[in-house]
Amino acid sequence: MTSHECTLALQRLYQFLDNELDEADADAIRAHLQACEPCLDAYGVEEHVRSLVKRCCAGSRAPDGLRVRVTQVTALTVVVRQPPVG
């Protein structure tokens, strides 16, 4: 695997975990994970962390103040991608 392929796969990992990719993109990520052990390891870590958070937070609800702050911050978050230099 090339580092470029790994970078692309890992950039879309959260979308993949959240089932937000179309079938073709999800299949491409699956194929990459099957062929690339470091990326598969990263996927496994993220999947495990999500599982722990879900288990630990089951039945719990964040305080209203925290929920409002998180909503405000995420609503204001902007992702800026710069083209590669070269």
C-alpha positions as semicolon CSV with decimal commas, in nm:
position;residue;x (nm);y (nm);z (nm)
1;M;0,000;0,000;0,000
2;T;0,116;0,351;-0,068
3;S;0,107;0,617;0,198
4;H;-0,133;0,812;-0,027
5;E;-0,378;0,521;-0,030
6;C;-0,351;0,489;0,347
7;T;-0,404;0,862;0,395
8;L;-0,717;0,854;0,182
9;A;-0,854;0,548;0,363
10;L;-0,786;0,690;0,709
11;Q;-0,937;1,027;0,617
12;R;-1,265;0,850;0,543
13;L;-1,247;0,605;0,833
14;Y;-1,504;0,787;1,050
15;Q;-1,747;0,811;0,759
16;F;-1,693;0,440;0,701
17;L;-1,757;0,357;1,068
18;D;-2,072;0,573;1,062
19;N;-2,199;0,404;0,743
20;E;-2,200;0,741;0,564
21;L;-2,021;0,628;0,247
22;D;-2,189;0,506;-0,068
23;E;-2,145;0,138;-0,143
24;A;-1,858;0,185;-0,389
25;D;-1,654;0,397;-0,145
26;A;-1,729;0,161;0,143
27;D;-1,617;-0,134;-0,070
28;A;-1,293;0,049;-0,154
29;I;-1,224;0,111;0,217
30;R;-1,304;-0,253;0,300
31;A;-1,066;-0,374;0,030
32;H;-0,793;-0,142;0,156
33;L;-0,840;-0,258;0,516
34;Q;-0,816;-0,622;0,407
35;A;-0,487;-0,553;0,229
36;C;-0,325;-0,309;0,474
37;E;-0,249;-0,425;0,826
38;P;-0,156;-0,080;0,969
39;C;-0,486;0,068;0,848
40;L;-0,675;-0,237;0,972
41;D;-0,513;-0,183;1,313
42;A;-0,621;0,184;1,312
43;Y;-0,973;0,076;1,219
44;G;-0,974;-0,179;1,502
45;V;-0,867;0,083;1,756
46;E;-1,137;0,328;1,646
47;E;-1,401;0,057;1,645
48;H;-1,296;-0,053;1,995
49;V;-1,301;0,303;2,131
50;R;-1,649;0,357;1,989
51;S;-1,766;0,033;2,146
52;L;-1,627;0,133;2,486
53;V;-1,784;0,479;2,471
54;K;-2,116;0,332;2,368
55;R;-2,105;0,075;2,647
56;C;-1,995;0,323;2,912
57;C;-2,250;0,583;2,812
58;A;-2,546;0,351;2,765
59;G;-2,847;0,490;2,946
60;S;-2,667;0,814;3,025
61;R;-2,738;1,157;2,894
62;A;-2,492;1,443;2,894
63;P;-2,592;1,746;3,103
64;D;-2,789;2,000;2,901
65;G;-2,515;2,265;2,931
66;L;-2,257;2,029;2,786
67;R;-2,488;1,924;2,504
68;V;-2,547;2,288;2,411
69;R;-2,172;2,368;2,414
70;V;-2,084;2,064;2,203
71;T;-2,358;2,151;1,955
72;Q;-2,233;2,510;1,932
73;V;-1,870;2,408;1,882
74;T;-1,948;2,145;1,620
75;A;-2,177;2,385;1,436
76;L;-1,889;2,633;1,415
77;T;-1,623;2,382;1,309
78;V;-1,494;2,434;0,957
79;V;-1,261;2,192;0,784
80;V;-1,011;2,358;0,555
81;R;-0,818;2,137;0,316
82;Q;-0,522;2,275;0,134
83;P;-0,405;2,120;-0,190
84;P;-0,079;1,927;-0,163
85;V;0,232;2,127;-0,234
86;G;0,434;2,010;-0,527
